[in-house]
Amino acid sequence: MSTLSSKHLLTMSDLSCEDIYSILNTARTFKVVNDRAIKKLPTLRGRTVVNLFLEPSTRTRTSFEIAAKRLSADGINFAASASATTKGESLIDTAQTLDAMDCDLVVIRHRYAGAPHTLTQHMRAHIINGGDGKHQHPTQALLDLFTMREHFGHIQNLNVAIVGDIAHSRVFGSLAPALVALGAQVTAIAPPTLLPARPDALGAQIASRLDEVIADFDVIYMLRIQQERIEESPFPSLREYAMLYGINASRLARMKPDAIIMHPGPVNRGVELSSEAVDTARNLLLYQVNAGVAVRMALMYLLLGGEQDGLAA
């Protein structure tokens, strides 16, 4: 069985290109398993996976929970409201408490960048970053790479536009450099107020007008406007943003015939995507959600060293 070169997954930079393809290839096997009537495998029986979600999440938390259950791991879920952090317990104290319980893997989501790294300093378990502040969301990047590869058959030479709230996006920070490392071209498209100081440092080209370049791309990846992370409005109104940067029926018609739309979810319907863009078959959002379970199963399997015969069961 192949393994990963790192004990933890905190950022996409923890993974080599070989690691990424190992995860994607293993996820393809689990995708087949997930299409069966009986989806459960004995692969991680006896292992304990803790979902420590100290920031709200629906898709990511549920996806990790389903992935652990399908691998027969014992899953424990902590939400922010049920955590002792609401009583003043520090993250370090939480980590040491969980470590004393001998859990095998912890998935953490936290509003502060660097929280997953803190766990690695105080726990023996494998740590997976389920999203930390505006920093990284590596498993989202992996499921996005899986989606592109399954749809097109390759990642190299794809022309990918990432559109929207790039300055506040951990998705962009994880996905853009991974795409570049695998040979794709990435363009960041946003109003100047939603761009970080140096998006080119992540390997992306920059454009400010979607309409001028929309026909060039194989993938148009729409980022959610994260109103909860924006302290001051960087544009006059959501309506104006939708007019200039949202995908609507008119822009759908000007995309390449075989181009796809992606979105990390949840969608602000009528802002990033019109109803036509949400409901079109070219929008792979629900495929991404489905792929997320297989990718997270693959990651747990490779980190925890599941039995080879469990994968084939």
N, C-alpha and C positions, 0 to 999 in steps of 0.2 A: 504494500500500500504506500502511495506517495504521501509525504507530509509537507508542511509549509516551513519556510526558512526562519520564521519568527514564532515565538510562543504565543504572542498576542497579536491582535489586529486593532491598532489605535489609529493609524492613518494609512492611506493607500501607499505611502512611501515605505511601509513595512513589507510590502509585497514586491517581489521581482516580477518581471513579465512571465517567467516560468510559473511562479506561484499563481498569478492571475489565471493563466490558461489551465492550470491544474484544478483550480476552483471551478472554472466554467465547464471543464470537461466532466468533473464529478457531478456538478449540478445538472448536467444533461441527463445523467443516469437517474438521479433522483426525480427529475421532471417526469421521466417515464413511470417511475414508481407512483408518483402523485396522480397519474392518470388512471391508475388501477382502481378497482372497486375496493380492495383491501389495501390501504396505504401504509400500514404500520410495519416497521422493521425492528428486529431485536438489536440493532447495531450498537446503541449506547445504553443498553440495559444496565442498571446499577450506577450510572453516572448521574450527578446532580447539576442542573443548570439553573442559575438564579437570574431572573430578569429584574434588574434594579432600575426602574424607570422613575427618576426624580424630576421629570419634565413630562407634560402631557403628550401622549402618543396613542394612536389607534392602530394604524397599519403596521408600523415597525414592531410594536410590542406583541400584537396578535400574531404576526408572522413568525417571530422568534418562538412564541409559545407553541404554535402549531408545529414548527420544525422540530422542537425538542420532543414533543409528544409522538410525532411520527417516527422518531428514532428510538422510542421507548425510554428516553431519559426521564428522570424525575424532575419536573419543572416547578420552581417556586417563583411566584410573582410578587414583587413589591411595587406599589404605587406611592407617589409622593405623600398622599394623604394617610397611608398606612405605615409609613416609615417613621422610625424614631427621630429622624431629622426634624420632624415637626415639633419635637419636644426639646430641640436644641442639640441633639447629638451631631457631632462633626462627621464629615465624610470619612476621615481616618478612623474614627471609632467604629463607624458602620463597617468599614473594610475589615478591621481587626475582628469584629464580632462574626462576620461571615466566614472569615478565614478559620476561626476556631471551630466552625461547624463542618469544616472539611468539604466544602463544595468544590466542584471540578471546573466550572466555567461560569463567569459572570458577564452578563450583557448589561452595560450601563448607558443610560441616557441622562444627560445633565445639562442644565442651562449654562454652566461655566465651562469654557474651553480648558482642557487639561485635566478634567476630573478622571477620565479613564487612566491616564498616566499615574495619578495619585494612587489608584487601586493597585497598580502593578508594584508599587513600593511597599505595600502593606499586606499583600495576599500572595499565596502560592498558586492560586487558580489561574487558568487562562482568562484573559480579559478581552472582550470585544466591545468596541466603541459603537454604541447604537445612536450616536449623534451627540456632539458636545458643543453647545453654544453656536457660534458662527464659524467654528473651526473645521470639523470633518464629519462625514457620514459615510464611512467606507463601504458598508454593506449595501447602501443605496447605489453607490457607484458600480459595485459588482453586479447587482441585478440589472442595472442599466446596460452595462457592457454585455451581459448575457442576452438581453433582449435584442440589442443591435446585431450581435453575432448570429443569433438564431434566425433573425429576419433576413439579413443580407448574406449570411454565410461567411462573413469576414468582418473585421474591424479596420484593418489597414486600408488606407486611402479613402475612408469615408469622410465626407465633408459635413461637419456637425456645427449647427448654430445653437448656442445656449443663450436664451433670451430672457431678460427681466431683471429681477432684484439680485444682481450678482454680488453687490457689496455686502449683503447680509447672508449669503448663501453658502452653507457648508456643503451642499450638493455640488456647486461649481468647483469649490476648492478640492473636492475629492475626485470628481469625474474628469475635469479638464486635463490635469496632468497625466492621468491614466490613459486617456484617449491618445494624447500626444505620444506617450511612451510606446503605445501599441501601433503607431503609424497613421493615426487619423489626423485630420486638420480641424482645428477648433476656432470658432469665431464667437466672441462675446458681443452681444447686441443689447444695448440698454441706453437710456438717457444718461448723460454724464453724471447726474446726481446719484445714479444707482450703480456706478462703476467704482471699484476700489482704485487706489492710487496707481497700482501696477498690475493690472490683469495680465499683461504680457509676461510677467514673471512666471506664470503658470503655463506658458506656452501658447496662449490664445492671441489671435488677431483681434482687432477691435473695430466695430462698426456702430454707428449711432442711428442709422435709418434702416429699419427692417425692409421696407418696401423696395429699396434699391438693390437688395441682395437676396431676397427670399427665394428666387428661382435657382439659386446656386447650390442648395443644400440637400443632402440625402436625409438628414435628421434635423428636425427643428424641435429642440428641447425647451419647453416653456417652464420657467421657474415661477413658483408661487410668490405673489406679493406678500411679504411677511410683515403685516401691519403691527404684529405684536413685538417685532424687533426694531421697528423704525421709530426713533424718538421724535423726529420732526418730519413732516411730509416732504418727500423729495420731488414731488410733482404736484401740479395744481389740483388734480382730482383723479379718482379712479376711472371716471368716464373718459377723461383725456388720455390717460395711459392706455386704456382699451382701444381707443381710436388709433393711436400711433403704433402700439406694439402688440395688441392682442390678435390672435388668429380668429378670423371670422370667415364667412362664406366667400368673400371676395379674395382674401389672401389664400384660402384653400385652393381656389381655382388657379392661382398663380404659382403654386408650388410645383416642383418637379412631379411628373406623373407617378413615380414610384416612391416619392418621399413620404416619411412617416412623421407623426407628432408624438412626442413623449412629454411626460409631466410627472413629478415626484408625488403629487397628491398632498393634501386634498386640493381640488381645483376651486378657485374663486370663479364660479360660472359667470360669464359676462365680463370678466376682467381679462385674465390670461387667455381664456378660450370662450368663444360664443357657444351657444347650444349646438349649432351645427358642427363646430370643431370638437366638442365633447363627444358627440354621438356618432361621428364618422368612423368607418372601419379603419381609417388610416391613423386613428388615435390608439396607441398601444398601452394606454394607462392601465387597463385591467390585466393585460398580459404581463406588465411589469409587476403588478401585485402578485399574480400567480407565480411568476419567476422568483419573486423574493423568498418564497417558502423553500424552493429547491436550492437556491443559492445559500441560504442560511443553514439548511441541512448539510450541504456540502462543506461549509466552513466548520461547523461543529464536528463533523466526521473527521476532517483532516486535522483539526487541532487536538481532538481527544483520542485519535487513533482507534476508531471503530474497527470491529472485526470485519475482515474481508468477506467472510461468508455471510455476514449480516447484510452487506450491501447487495449481495446476489440473491438474497432470500425472496 
